[in-house]
Structure formats: structure tokens, C-alpha cells
Amino acid sequence: MTKAEQLVRQEIRRLGPLPFSKFVELALYHPLYGYYNRKTPQRGKAGDYFTSMQVSSIFPRICARLFSSMKEALGCDQFALIEIGSGDGEFLEGVLHQLNIDKQARGFRVWAVERSRPARDKLVKRLSRFDRCQVIENLDQVEWMGTLEGCIFSNEFFDALPFDRYRFRNGQWREQLVGEQDGALVEMDRDIDKVQPTEVPTILADEIASGHRMEFRPQIAALFEEWGALLSRGYALTIDYGHPREIFLSGPRADGTAMAYFQHTASQALLERVGEQDLTAHVDFTQLVEAGQRHGWRPDFFSSQGVLLSTVGETLISEFLAGGPEDQRHNRAAVVRQLIHPSAMGEKFWALLQSKDAPLPTVLTGLPNRIKRLI
């Protein structure tokens, strides 16, 4: 039994069955025994999963061009780039490197937000050579005089947030909990009217089959409220895997999307290897839009990662494919396909741009926009 599982069992004995989000919080983020606070790698070949950043360095270089377009659209001298969930800093390192190459770094002020202490230590080492770049644990540590304009960016942040699970039975939602039974961790449920109000949408009984399960993240509304209080003008750019809510209500997603990842193998054994495996669920982009609108964030743009990267980064991709040794061109083409092809990451990951008193960046004008699927 892992240390994290021991903690979970202690909490159950103290408080009774736990909301699923509380279980995930302990399993992933406990400061000593949580998955993301281990010193062993989580990402890449030696870890449990890959992100776009591990596939190719072209990803942050393209995003740098998009951030430059945002700064131009805002017309501001000082542009705050805040990455939520920065990991070990590979993304920001690539962005800042490209901004320097493009001679666009002037006016950028960068904050890398990361709650994991081991990851923050790596961030400091990786980003220390860049000026005006600060590593912080949370947004309360942003130090700035006056109004702040810029972009809050996240890549695979929301999918890593703790989530609650609900099952639809007999015309109503029931919350699923984590409890103990016969010496094992088990899932059990309770009536939703016995708990605090949630983000579960109102869905008529004839719109969803009995037994259907969905995941919801209870802290999303608070995040957009915090972001709105921080930025006077600007953008929230989210890149993650997920869908509009209508997809979650369809047959293929009838049992929810929660998965565990261990050594690049996916399973539904969410209550096993507590603290040693990643736990995740697909992002409900409709929930992000609804939460954002309540706090002044306008939904402006929604597109697959493949469309976004291949259009915004067309020139960079061409240079990337044509450059370097001849015998490596096949490998470069393969990583580009992994990022943008619909059967790979291209349509598994989606990009949502929300704005606050800011125009659509010019680089996105004319691109296929699927935002109506979310509103």
C-alpha cells in the first residue's frame, strides 16, 4: 500500500466517503506523496505520458508567434505571459527562445506558475537565464504595480485538475464517492441534493440515458474569477484534450472519460497505485466557456490543435521540415504529423481562446472557428 493510499484511507475513516475530487487531490497533489510531487519523471519516455511539448520543440515556437500577435492586438507596451502548470519549463524556454529570435521579447513579462516543489526547482534552473521571468507557486505571488494586460496560457492544465464523478439514474444525478469496503477502496454514490451545489448542468431525463456517467471539475469557476481579477485586459488560451459537452452526452462517452496512466498504459483502475499513476479526465470545454462568461471572459475562438498549429505556424513548420541534416528529415516530418494530423494529436487536442476587453488577434482572423459548438 502506498503512502498516498494510507492518507486516503485515514481521511475516509475520519470524514466518511470522500468526494472523488478530494481523492484525486490527495493522489495527485499531496505535498509529500502526491503523484505530481514525486521526483521521478511524469512526462516523456521515462514517465507515464507524452504532451505536445515532449513531441517537438516546434510547439512552443508556434505559440510564441501567437503571443506576439496578442501583444500587437492589445497595443500594450508591457505584456504579461502567465503559464499555469508550467511543469519543468520546457514550453516557456521554447517560447522565450523564439521571441528572442524574432526580436519580439521586448515588453514581455513572464510568470511560470507551478504548485509542485520539485518542478519549481527545475523551472528556476531552466529559466534563470531569461530576464523578466519569475517562477511562482500561485497567482497571489504575481508582483506588479498597476493594471496587467496579457495572456494566461495553459497546456494540459485542466485535464490534470481534480474532478468529481456523477452518474445519472432514475432521472437525477448521483455523486460518486470513494469509500472503504472489505479492506478495499471502492466507489459508492449518494443523492446530489445532499451535497453542496455543483457545476453539474441541468439535463432533462429524456436527453440522457440512465447509467450515464460524467466528470465535472468544481474549481473551474473560481479559476476564471481569479484570472479576471488579475488581468484588466487580455486573453485566456487553453490547449487540452476534450470536447464540447454534446460529445460527453453521446453513447461512446456513456461511462465517462476518467482514466489512469501508468508507464504509458491507460486503464480505468482509478483507485489503484494511489500516488504512483496519473489520473485524468477529458475537459468539458463548454464548462470553461460557461464559467468564463460568468466572470467577464468572452469565448472568441475554438479550433483543433492541428488547425491552429498548421496555420499560425505555417512558415515555422516549413523551415523546420527543410532545415537540419538530410537523414533526419523523416523524423522531423513524423513529429509534425504527430502534432497536427487528425488521427494523432491534431484533433485529440483543442484550443480555446477567451478574451476580456480584447480583440481577436490578427493571426487568428479567417481561421476555421468552431466556437458556436460551445455556446
LUMGU-843659 format. One line per field, with one value per residue (C-alpha): residue number from 1; residue in one letter; z, x, y. Coordinates in steps of 0.05 Angstrom, whole numbers, padded with zeros to 5 digits. Layout:
nr	c(NUM; ...)
rest	c(a; ...)
zz	c(Z; ...)
xx	c(X; ...)
yy	c(Y; ...)
// end
This chain:
nr	c(1; 2; 3; 4; 5; 6; 7; 8; 9; 10; 11; 12; 13; 14; 15; 16; 17; 18; 19; 20; 21; 22; 23; 24; 25; 26; 27; 28; 29; 30; 31; 32; 33; 34; 35; 36; 37; 38; 39; 40; 41; 42; 43; 44; 45; 46; 47; 48; 49; 50; 51; 52; 53; 54; 55; 56; 57; 58; 59; 60; 61; 62; 63; 64; 65; 66; 67; 68; 69; 70; 71; 72; 73; 74; 75; 76; 77; 78; 79; 80; 81; 82; 83; 84; 85; 86; 87; 88; 89; 90; 91; 92; 93; 94; 95; 96; 97; 98; 99; 100; 101; 102; 103; 104; 105; 106; 107; 108; 109; 110; 111; 112; 113; 114; 115; 116; 117; 118; 119; 120; 121; 122; 123; 124; 125; 126; 127; 128; 129; 130; 131; 132; 133; 134; 135; 136; 137; 138; 139; 140; 141; 142; 143; 144; 145; 146; 147; 148; 149; 150; 151; 152; 153; 154; 155; 156; 157; 158; 159; 160; 161; 162; 163; 164; 165; 166; 167; 168; 169; 170; 171; 172; 173; 174; 175; 176; 177; 178; 179; 180; 181; 182; 183; 184; 185; 186; 187; 188; 189; 190; 191; 192; 193; 194; 195; 196; 197; 198; 199; 200; 201; 202; 203; 204; 205; 206; 207; 208; 209; 210; 211; 212; 213; 214; 215; 216; 217; 218; 219; 220; 221; 222; 223; 224; 225; 226; 227; 228; 229; 230; 231; 232; 233; 234; 235; 236; 237; 238; 239; 240; 241; 242; 243; 244; 245; 246; 247; 248; 249; 250; 251; 252; 253; 254; 255; 256; 257; 258; 259; 260; 261; 262; 263; 264; 265; 266; 267; 268; 269; 270; 271; 272; 273; 274; 275; 276; 277; 278; 279; 280; 281; 282; 283; 284; 285; 286; 287; 288; 289; 290; 291; 292; 293; 294; 295; 296; 297; 298; 299; 300; 301; 302; 303; 304; 305; 306; 307; 308; 309; 310; 311; 312; 313; 314; 315; 316; 317; 318; 319; 320; 321; 322; 323; 324; 325; 326; 327; 328; 329; 330; 331; 332; 333; 334; 335; 336; 337; 338; 339; 340; 341; 342; 343; 344; 345; 346; 347; 348; 349; 350; 351; 352; 353; 354; 355; 356; 357; 358; 359; 360; 361; 362; 363; 364; 365; 366; 367; 368; 369; 370; 371; 372; 373; 374; 375)
rest	c(m; t; k; a; e; q; l; v; r; q; e; i; r; r; l; g; p; l; p; f; s; k; f; v; e; l; a; l; y; h; p; l; y; g; y; y; n; r; k; t; p; q; r; g; k; a; g; d; y; f; t; s; m; q; v; s; s; i; f; p; r; i; c; a; r; l; f; s; s; m; k; e; a; l; g; c; d; q; f; a; l; i; e; i; g; s; g; d; g; e; f; l; e; g; v; l; h; q; l; n; i; d; k; q; a; r; g; f; r; v; w; a; v; e; r; s; r; p; a; r; d; k; l; v; k; r; l; s; r; f; d; r; c; q; v; i; e; n; l; d; q; v; e; w; m; g; t; l; e; g; c; i; f; s; n; e; f; f; d; a; l; p; f; d; r; y; r; f; r; n; g; q; w; r; e; q; l; v; g; e; q; d; g; a; l; v; e; m; d; r; d; i; d; k; v; q; p; t; e; v; p; t; i; l; a; d; e; i; a; s; g; h; r; m; e; f; r; p; q; i; a; a; l; f; e; e; w; g; a; l; l; s; r; g; y; a; l; t; i; d; y; g; h; p; r; e; i; f; l; s; g; p; r; a; d; g; t; a; m; a; y; f; q; h; t; a; s; q; a; l; l; e; r; v; g; e; q; d; l; t; a; h; v; d; f; t; q; l; v; e; a; g; q; r; h; g; w; r; p; d; f; f; s; s; q; g; v; l; l; s; t; v; g; e; t; l; i; s; e; f; l; a; g; g; p; e; d; q; r; h; n; r; a; a; v; v; r; q; l; i; h; p; s; a; m; g; e; k; f; w; a; l; l; q; s; k; d; a; p; l; p; t; v; l; t; g; l; p; n; r; i; k; r; l; i)
zz	c(00000; -00020; 00029; -00011; -00004; 00071; 00073; 00033; 00080; 00141; 00111; 00097; 00168; 00194; 00148; 00115; 00039; 00001; -00060; -00120; -00127; -00056; -00072; -00136; -00099; -00048; -00101; -00148; -00106; -00035; -00020; 00002; -00030; -00089; -00160; -00184; -00125; -00138; -00161; -00215; -00284; -00303; -00375; -00434; -00449; -00378; -00349; -00358; -00416; -00471; -00482; -00545; -00513; -00510; -00583; -00613; -00595; -00654; -00609; -00564; -00623; -00658; -00594; -00589; -00655; -00627; -00563; -00605; -00644; -00579; -00555; -00621; -00616; -00546; -00566; -00499; -00481; -00426; -00439; -00383; -00404; -00348; -00357; -00309; -00293; -00323; -00307; -00315; -00361; -00430; -00461; -00434; -00452; -00524; -00526; -00498; -00545; -00605; -00581; -00578; -00648; -00674; -00635; -00602; -00530; -00510; -00465; -00446; -00371; -00356; -00296; -00292; -00243; -00215; -00149; -00148; -00110; -00149; -00214; -00189; -00173; -00245; -00271; -00235; -00264; -00335; -00338; -00297; -00359; -00383; -00359; -00331; -00318; -00248; -00221; -00171; -00134; -00145; -00174; -00107; -00117; -00181; -00165; -00210; -00200; -00238; -00289; -00320; -00393; -00428; -00433; -00384; -00420; -00403; -00439; -00408; -00344; -00338; -00352; -00291; -00244; -00192; -00217; -00187; -00218; -00226; -00252; -00280; -00251; -00249; -00276; -00230; -00219; -00162; -00138; -00136; -00076; -00055; 00007; 00041; 00039; 00058; 00063; -00007; -00036; -00073; -00109; -00079; -00091; -00056; -00075; -00104; -00064; 00000; -00021; -00038; -00105; -00163; -00235; -00260; -00316; -00317; -00366; -00377; -00365; -00437; -00462; -00427; -00413; -00342; -00320; -00359; -00323; -00330; -00296; -00274; -00243; -00184; -00183; -00254; -00239; -00183; -00231; -00282; -00227; -00203; -00274; -00287; -00224; -00245; -00317; -00335; -00409; -00447; -00463; -00433; -00482; -00464; -00502; -00477; -00496; -00490; -00525; -00526; -00476; -00531; -00543; -00469; -00474; -00532; -00529; -00536; -00473; -00433; -00379; -00372; -00392; -00328; -00338; -00302; -00336; -00313; -00355; -00419; -00406; -00397; -00351; -00313; -00247; -00216; -00144; -00153; -00147; -00109; -00117; -00168; -00230; -00265; -00261; -00313; -00350; -00415; -00410; -00419; -00460; -00452; -00377; -00389; -00432; -00383; -00324; -00363; -00385; -00313; -00298; -00359; -00408; -00478; -00519; -00584; -00618; -00615; -00661; -00664; -00646; -00716; -00750; -00701; -00707; -00782; -00798; -00746; -00753; -00828; -00840; -00779; -00798; -00869; -00842; -00791; -00844; -00893; -00842; -00808; -00834; -00892; -00855; -00800; -00844; -00840; -00764; -00766; -00812; -00765; -00704; -00743; -00764; -00691; -00671; -00727; -00760; -00743; -00725; -00676; -00631; -00684; -00666; -00598; -00571; -00580; -00568; -00535; -00535; -00487; -00482; -00435; -00468; -00523; -00599; -00636; -00653; -00727; -00735; -00720; -00767; -00822; -00790; -00783; -00718; -00682; -00624; -00638; -00615; -00544; -00539)
xx	c(00000; 00028; 00035; -00016; -00067; -00055; -00072; -00135; -00158; -00144; -00187; -00244; -00242; -00242; -00293; -00330; -00331; -00294; -00317; -00279; -00244; -00217; -00189; -00156; -00128; -00093; -00070; -00040; -00022; -00007; 00058; 00096; 00063; 00023; 00039; 00060; 00106; 00148; 00220; 00213; 00192; 00119; 00125; 00164; 00191; 00214; 00147; 00074; 00050; 00071; 00049; 00057; 00119; 00153; 00136; 00172; 00202; 00164; 00102; 00125; 00157; 00090; 00056; 00108; 00082; 00011; 00031; 00065; 00001; -00037; 00010; 00001; -00075; -00075; -00027; 00006; 00079; 00081; 00051; 00043; 00051; 00028; 00033; -00009; 00021; 00089; 00119; 00194; 00194; 00207; 00149; 00168; 00240; 00219; 00173; 00225; 00278; 00233; 00214; 00288; 00299; 00241; 00265; 00197; 00217; 00217; 00158; 00143; 00139; 00134; 00108; 00114; 00061; 00074; 00049; 00097; 00160; 00206; 00180; 00192; 00264; 00273; 00238; 00286; 00346; 00318; 00291; 00343; 00379; 00318; 00304; 00237; 00216; 00193; 00175; 00118; 00073; 00007; -00022; -00022; 00053; 00048; 00081; 00060; 00043; -00017; -00060; -00039; -00051; -00032; -00048; -00060; -00038; -00046; -00027; -00058; -00073; -00148; -00145; -00099; -00148; -00185; -00254; -00319; -00357; -00432; -00479; -00549; -00601; -00677; -00679; -00628; -00553; -00519; -00450; -00398; -00352; -00291; -00300; -00275; -00307; -00280; -00210; -00210; -00222; -00288; -00334; -00403; -00455; -00503; -00560; -00535; -00584; -00547; -00483; -00462; -00484; -00442; -00426; -00469; -00512; -00588; -00602; -00672; -00682; -00702; -00637; -00591; -00595; -00598; -00529; -00492; -00431; -00395; -00338; -00340; -00286; -00313; -00258; -00263; -00310; -00263; -00204; -00237; -00258; -00185; -00159; -00209; -00188; -00115; -00119; -00152; -00149; -00125; -00134; -00141; -00113; -00127; -00098; -00122; -00156; -00231; -00296; -00358; -00409; -00453; -00399; -00399; -00474; -00466; -00462; -00386; -00375; -00431; -00383; -00346; -00274; -00234; -00171; -00107; -00039; 00020; 00082; 00045; -00012; -00083; -00133; -00197; -00166; -00171; -00166; -00102; -00029; -00052; 00001; 00040; -00004; -00033; -00109; -00144; -00209; -00225; -00240; -00312; -00297; -00369; -00358; -00297; -00339; -00397; -00351; -00313; -00375; -00398; -00333; -00325; -00289; -00317; -00310; -00276; -00243; -00245; -00204; -00168; -00094; -00078; -00112; -00083; -00011; -00011; -00039; -00006; 00059; 00059; 00125; 00160; 00137; 00164; 00231; 00232; 00219; 00270; 00326; 00377; 00413; 00381; 00380; 00336; 00282; 00238; 00239; 00221; 00163; 00139; 00137; 00100; 00048; 00042; 00025; -00023; -00052; -00125; -00112; -00056; -00056; -00086; -00158; -00149; -00126; -00165; -00150; -00199; -00187; -00227; -00218; -00230; -00238; -00191; -00198; -00185; -00110; -00098; -00062; -00128; -00171; -00200; -00183; -00237; -00273; -00316; -00335; -00410; -00404; -00392; -00446)
yy	c(00000; 00068; 00126; 00165; 00108; 00106; 00180; 00169; 00114; 00157; 00213; 00164; 00138; 00209; 00241; 00185; 00171; 00225; 00265; 00240; 00307; 00301; 00232; 00259; 00319; 00273; 00224; 00276; 00337; 00317; 00356; 00294; 00233; 00261; 00238; 00307; 00318; 00256; 00267; 00213; 00239; 00240; 00262; 00235; 00166; 00155; 00176; 00157; 00201; 00249; 00322; 00364; 00393; 00325; 00311; 00371; 00439; 00469; 00472; 00530; 00566; 00570; 00592; 00648; 00676; 00674; 00711; 00764; 00773; 00781; 00835; 00871; 00866; 00895; 00951; 00949; 00963; 00911; 00842; 00792; 00719; 00674; 00599; 00558; 00490; 00502; 00434; 00436; 00497; 00467; 00505; 00573; 00562; 00548; 00609; 00657; 00629; 00642; 00711; 00728; 00701; 00742; 00803; 00807; 00794; 00867; 00884; 00811; 00797; 00723; 00684; 00608; 00582; 00513; 00483; 00424; 00440; 00392; 00421; 00493; 00475; 00452; 00514; 00561; 00525; 00524; 00595; 00633; 00657; 00696; 00767; 00787; 00715; 00693; 00624; 00625; 00575; 00612; 00675; 00710; 00717; 00758; 00824; 00881; 00954; 00980; 00944; 00878; 00862; 00798; 00724; 00667; 00604; 00531; 00467; 00404; 00440; 00430; 00355; 00349; 00384; 00342; 00322; 00298; 00240; 00235; 00181; 00194; 00146; 00149; 00220; 00251; 00257; 00219; 00237; 00182; 00178; 00139; 00096; 00033; -00035; -00103; -00074; -00044; 00026; 00026; 00074; 00088; 00142; 00189; 00236; 00300; 00342; 00323; 00359; 00429; 00460; 00434; 00451; 00393; 00420; 00414; 00357; 00331; 00257; 00244; 00274; 00224; 00150; 00123; 00099; 00153; 00179; 00246; 00283; 00356; 00400; 00440; 00493; 00520; 00578; 00602; 00600; 00645; 00693; 00696; 00705; 00761; 00797; 00792; 00816; 00882; 00863; 00803; 00730; 00661; 00609; 00536; 00477; 00410; 00345; 00345; 00361; 00405; 00380; 00350; 00297; 00276; 00263; 00215; 00139; 00130; 00171; 00138; 00113; 00179; 00193; 00185; 00145; 00126; 00127; 00086; 00074; 00095; 00046; 00071; 00037; 00050; 00025; 00094; 00070; 00030; 00053; 00115; 00169; 00129; 00138; 00197; 00208; 00249; 00261; 00297; 00371; 00396; 00459; 00481; 00485; 00530; 00576; 00579; 00593; 00645; 00683; 00690; 00727; 00771; 00725; 00724; 00660; 00681; 00622; 00546; 00502; 00436; 00438; 00414; 00472; 00523; 00499; 00487; 00556; 00601; 00562; 00550; 00586; 00557; 00486; 00495; 00519; 00462; 00409; 00438; 00450; 00405; 00343; 00306; 00239; 00270; 00299; 00237; 00243; 00317; 00303; 00248; 00294; 00348; 00296; 00274; 00346; 00365; 00302; 00289; 00217; 00236; 00298; 00343; 00331; 00300; 00367; 00432; 00505; 00553; 00628; 00671; 00746; 00803; 00871; 00849; 00839; 00775; 00770; 00783; 00716; 00680; 00721; 00678; 00611; 00558; 00575; 00524; 00568; 00560; 00488; 00514; 00569)
// end
